[in-house]
Amino acid sequence: MPRTSPAQRPLSPHLQIYKPTITMVMSILHRVTGAALFFGTLLVVALLVALAAGKDAYGTVQAIYGSWIGKLVLFGYTWALFHHMLGGLRHLIWDTGAMFGREARMKLGWATIIGSVGLTALVWAMVLMR
């Protein structure tokens, strides 16, 4: 029996087909910030190990974290922490069955962005003022 060609079906949609929406961007950022938090937690572990190792080790870690690049990484870690937390709260709201409408989804997405930037700025303003 001769093999016939498969039926022509549409290709699977992908990011080049869909116009990005706030919900799509938030989903991608939630995954990215989750991965960033995994690696950023290694910084917290390094700090705790240095604290346990003694004054010299702690001084070394403090010098690294106090450098401009260290502060930039910690700033990014802070934003990732707040963004991921607020994204989790957004999902918790959705788990209750609330705010699934188009307008509500958009408001939650923008609230996540604005809230994470605002909370990060607030925390770093307090850090820099001491």
C-alpha positions in Angstrom: 0.0 0.0 0.0 1.5 3.3 -1.0 2.0 5.9 1.7 0.0 9.0 1.3 1.2 12.4 2.4 -0.1 13.6 5.8 -3.0 16.1 5.8 -1.9 19.7 5.6 -2.4 21.1 9.0 -1.6 24.6 10.3 1.7 25.0 12.1 1.7 25.4 15.9 1.5 29.0 16.9 4.6 30.6 18.4 5.9 33.9 19.7 6.5 35.3 16.2 2.8 34.8 15.4 1.2 36.1 18.6 1.3 39.8 19.6 2.8 39.9 23.1 0.2 40.7 25.8 0.8 41.8 29.4 -0.3 38.3 30.6 2.2 36.6 28.3 5.0 38.9 29.3 4.2 38.4 33.0 4.2 34.6 32.5 7.7 34.7 30.9 9.0 37.1 33.6 7.6 34.9 36.4 9.7 32.0 35.0 12.8 34.1 34.5 12.6 35.6 38.0 12.1 32.1 39.5 15.3 31.0 37.8 17.1 34.2 38.9 16.0 33.6 42.5 17.5 30.1 42.4 20.9 31.4 41.5 20.5 34.5 43.7 19.9 32.3 46.7 23.4 31.0 46.2 24.5 34.6 47.2 22.5 34.3 50.4 24.2 30.9 51.1 27.6 32.4 50.4 26.9 35.2 52.9 25.8 32.7 55.6 28.8 30.5 55.0 31.1 33.5 55.2 29.4 34.5 58.5 30.1 31.1 59.9 33.7 31.0 58.6 34.8 34.1 60.4 35.7 37.7 60.1 38.0 37.5 57.1 35.6 35.5 55.0 32.8 37.8 55.9 34.9 40.8 55.0 35.7 39.3 51.6 32.0 38.7 50.8 31.0 42.1 52.2 33.6 43.7 49.9 32.3 41.8 46.9 28.7 42.6 47.7 29.6 46.3 48.4 31.2 46.8 45.0 29.1 48.5 42.3 28.7 45.2 40.4 27.7 43.5 43.7 25.1 46.1 44.4 23.8 45.9 40.9 23.4 42.1 41.3 21.7 42.5 44.7 19.4 45.2 43.2 18.4 42.7 40.5 17.9 40.0 43.1 15.6 42.3 45.1 13.5 43.2 42.0 13.3 39.5 41.1 12.2 38.6 44.6 9.4 41.2 44.6 8.3 40.5 41.1 8.1 36.8 41.7 6.2 37.3 45.0 3.7 39.6 43.4 3.3 37.2 40.4 2.6 34.4 42.9 -0.1 36.6 44.6 -1.6 37.2 41.1 -1.8 33.4 40.6 -3.3 33.0 44.0 -6.0 35.4 43.1 -6.6 33.5 39.9 -6.8 30.2 41.9 -9.8 31.6 43.7 -11.5 32.1 40.3 -11.4 35.9 40.4 -10.1 38.5 38.0 -10.0 36.4 34.8 -11.6 39.1 32.6 -9.4 40.8 30.1 -9.4 44.2 31.9 -8.7 42.6 35.3 -5.9 40.5 33.8 -4.3 43.6 32.4 -4.7 45.5 35.7 -3.1 42.7 37.6 -0.2 42.5 35.2 0.5 46.2 35.4 0.1 46.1 39.2 2.8 43.4 39.3 5.2 45.5 37.3 4.5 48.8 39.1 4.4 47.1 42.5 7.7 45.2 42.0 9.5 48.4 40.8 8.0 50.5 43.6 8.9 48.0 46.4 12.4 47.5 45.0 12.9 51.3 45.0 11.5 51.6 48.5 13.8 48.9 49.9 16.9 50.4 48.2 16.0 53.9 49.2 16.0 52.7 52.8 19.3 50.8 52.4 21.0 53.8 50.8 19.7 56.2 53.5 21.2 54.4 56.4 
